[in-house]
Amino acid sequence: MYRMRYQTLLVFGLCLCILNVSRANTTSFVQADPCANSSLNTATAFYCQFGIRDSALNKFPTYRYLGAVEVYLQITTTPYITSLTPKYFIDRLEERNSKFLIRNGSITSLKKTFHTYQSQLNRLKQLTAALGVPVEATKKDFSQLSGAQICDWSLIRQMRRTLWKSFRRFKMELSIAYETEVVLLAQFIHNDCLFEAVNSLVNLDESALPVYVYARPAFFGSQPNLQHVSGMVVMSQQNGLFSSDTPGIRRGHPHFAGHKYALTVIVQVRAPGAILSHEFGHLYYLYHHWEKYTDYMEKMGNRYQVGGHGSGDRSGVAAVLAEEGKMPDSHMPWSYRRSLNEYSIHPPVFVQGEEE
């Protein structure tokens, strides 16, 4: 257990190996349905065997774009290839995030990098069009044009370097958003009852309580002692409300900071639905038993097992049930939570994670 003044950091663990899925080449650029291509055996295909119900399509308007996004990521190797796929995918992400409380947390970074990439591409196209040269013209091609200036070539070369940098950043964010959406869909298929329960949580002032999910390719690269962690819930309280962005989190654990008056869940890329369900199980139990669990930690003292899976730890039991596709069988009635008027001035920070 990591202790700091006014807060406690908990890392909850689960021993489970994550298998990497190899990518395969595909010849189709646009897929209306990612399950339609029988040769597709990458991250988009693993859930096709389960079948996609109408309820899943209603929760995931991005579903029919996942195959196209995967292919776009595979075959788009230069910033000069334009496609509507990223924009359609971003639009569907925003649509779902606006309607549901379980949200893809990558959308903000994705939109920002996509806008930067598109703006720089358009500026380069406008300049090359004004000079009468192709956007991908070489220095030799440029020098053969009448009236060409060496300063014009230097400017184009500089703009191209900037464009390539923004293109790589955009593709990285698109990949992360895509992987996050695949994990979310896998969790829904694995334990849809838990998805519905987490998707309907309310904060202690009866406002909606969003849950932002992130898939990270390098989980905690700056903290080698946490590289074994494959999933994590960030949860605390501020002003008597649940939050994953508090002064305590930002001071002690800036890598974990999430959203004000919302909860955050982080999983590794390619995590199966059982992993995210495990994290949702921790979150669901702590949401309903916050005061009870903090009392349990205080009573356990040094005997408390970091990871939330010690003997008698009900949070760990709830996580295991969720991982098995079951609903945690006990929860605290909302009427009881509303009757609680006393909150800790310096509440603990819960960072619950699972180990490979």
ChimeraX attribute file (.defattr): number of C-alpha atoms within 10 A of each C-alpha:
attribute: neighborCount
match mode: 1-to-1
recipient: residues
	/A:1	13
	/A:2	10
	/A:3	11
	/A:4	12
	/A:5	8
	/A:6	12
	/A:7	17
	/A:8	21
	/A:9	21
	/A:10	23
	/A:11	23
	/A:12	27
	/A:13	24
	/A:14	21
	/A:15	11
	/A:16	12
	/A:17	10
	/A:18	15
	/A:19	10
	/A:20	10
	/A:21	11
	/A:22	8
	/A:23	12
	/A:24	12
	/A:25	12
	/A:26	15
	/A:27	8
	/A:28	12
	/A:29	17
	/A:30	16
	/A:31	17
	/A:32	13
	/A:33	13
	/A:34	22
	/A:35	21
	/A:36	12
	/A:37	14
	/A:38	8
	/A:39	12
	/A:40	18
	/A:41	17
	/A:42	15
	/A:43	22
	/A:44	23
	/A:45	18
	/A:46	15
	/A:47	20
	/A:48	13
	/A:49	8
	/A:50	10
	/A:51	10
	/A:52	14
	/A:53	9
	/A:54	9
	/A:55	10
	/A:56	15
	/A:57	13
	/A:58	11
	/A:59	17
	/A:60	22
	/A:61	17
	/A:62	24
	/A:63	22
	/A:64	17
	/A:65	22
	/A:66	25
	/A:67	27
	/A:68	22
	/A:69	23
	/A:70	24
	/A:71	21
	/A:72	22
	/A:73	17
	/A:74	14
	/A:75	14
	/A:76	14
	/A:77	12
	/A:78	11
	/A:79	19
	/A:80	14
	/A:81	9
	/A:82	11
	/A:83	12
	/A:84	8
	/A:85	18
	/A:86	21
	/A:87	13
	/A:88	14
	/A:89	22
	/A:90	19
	/A:91	16
	/A:92	18
	/A:93	22
	/A:94	18
	/A:95	14
	/A:96	18
	/A:97	19
	/A:98	11
	/A:99	10
	/A:100	16
	/A:101	20
	/A:102	25
	/A:103	23
	/A:104	24
	/A:105	24
	/A:106	23
	/A:107	20
	/A:108	13
	/A:109	16
	/A:110	22
	/A:111	19
	/A:112	12
	/A:113	20
	/A:114	20
	/A:115	15
	/A:116	16
	/A:117	22
	/A:118	17
	/A:119	14
	/A:120	19
	/A:121	22
	/A:122	12
	/A:123	13
	/A:124	20
	/A:125	18
	/A:126	13
	/A:127	17
	/A:128	18
	/A:129	12
	/A:130	9
	/A:131	15
	/A:132	12
	/A:133	16
	/A:134	13
	/A:135	16
	/A:136	13
	/A:137	13
	/A:138	12
	/A:139	13
	/A:140	8
	/A:141	11
	/A:142	19
	/A:143	14
	/A:144	9
	/A:145	12
	/A:146	7
	/A:147	9
	/A:148	14
	/A:149	12
	/A:150	12
	/A:151	9
	/A:152	14
	/A:153	17
	/A:154	12
	/A:155	12
	/A:156	20
	/A:157	15
	/A:158	11
	/A:159	17
	/A:160	18
	/A:161	11
	/A:162	14
	/A:163	24
	/A:164	17
	/A:165	13
	/A:166	22
	/A:167	23
	/A:168	16
	/A:169	18
	/A:170	24
	/A:171	21
	/A:172	16
	/A:173	21
	/A:174	26
	/A:175	21
	/A:176	23
	/A:177	26
	/A:178	28
	/A:179	26
	/A:180	26
	/A:181	25
	/A:182	27
	/A:183	30
	/A:184	25
	/A:185	24
	/A:186	25
	/A:187	25
	/A:188	23
	/A:189	20
	/A:190	24
	/A:191	22
	/A:192	19
	/A:193	15
	/A:194	21
	/A:195	21
	/A:196	15
	/A:197	12
	/A:198	20
	/A:199	17
	/A:200	15
	/A:201	20
	/A:202	17
	/A:203	18
	/A:204	20
	/A:205	11
	/A:206	11
	/A:207	11
	/A:208	16
	/A:209	22
	/A:210	24
	/A:211	27
	/A:212	20
	/A:213	25
	/A:214	26
	/A:215	28
	/A:216	20
	/A:217	15
	/A:218	11
	/A:219	21
	/A:220	17
	/A:221	10
	/A:222	10
	/A:223	9
	/A:224	9
	/A:225	9
	/A:226	14
	/A:227	14
	/A:228	15
	/A:229	22
	/A:230	28
	/A:231	29
	/A:232	32
	/A:233	30
	/A:234	27
	/A:235	28
	/A:236	29
	/A:237	25
	/A:238	20
	/A:239	13
	/A:240	18
	/A:241	17
	/A:242	22
	/A:243	26
	/A:244	29
	/A:245	24
	/A:246	21
	/A:247	12
	/A:248	23
	/A:249	25
	/A:250	14
	/A:251	10
	/A:252	18
	/A:253	13
	/A:254	13
	/A:255	12
	/A:256	20
	/A:257	21
	/A:258	26
	/A:259	17
	/A:260	16
	/A:261	24
	/A:262	23
	/A:263	23
	/A:264	26
	/A:265	26
	/A:266	26
	/A:267	25
	/A:268	23
	/A:269	24
	/A:270	20
	/A:271	24
	/A:272	22
	/A:273	21
	/A:274	23
	/A:275	32
	/A:276	32
	/A:277	30
	/A:278	29
	/A:279	29
	/A:280	27
	/A:281	28
	/A:282	27
	/A:283	28
	/A:284	24
	/A:285	22
	/A:286	22
	/A:287	22
	/A:288	18
	/A:289	19
	/A:290	19
	/A:291	16
	/A:292	11
	/A:293	17
	/A:294	15
	/A:295	11
	/A:296	15
	/A:297	16
	/A:298	11
	/A:299	11
	/A:300	11
	/A:301	9
	/A:302	10
	/A:303	10
	/A:304	18
	/A:305	18
	/A:306	17
	/A:307	20
	/A:308	24
	/A:309	20
	/A:310	16
	/A:311	10
	/A:312	10
	/A:313	16
	/A:314	20
	/A:315	23
	/A:316	24
	/A:317	21
	/A:318	27
	/A:319	31
	/A:320	23
	/A:321	17
	/A:322	27
	/A:323	23
	/A:324	15
	/A:325	21
	/A:326	18
	/A:327	21
	/A:328	21
	/A:329	10
	/A:330	12
	/A:331	13
	/A:332	14
	/A:333	10
	/A:334	13
	/A:335	8
	/A:336	9
	/A:337	16
	/A:338	12
	/A:339	9
	/A:340	11
	/A:341	8
	/A:342	8
	/A:343	13
	/A:344	12
	/A:345	11
	/A:346	15
	/A:347	18
	/A:348	22
	/A:349	23
	/A:350	23
	/A:351	25
	/A:352	26
	/A:353	29
	/A:354	25
	/A:355	20
	/A:356	16
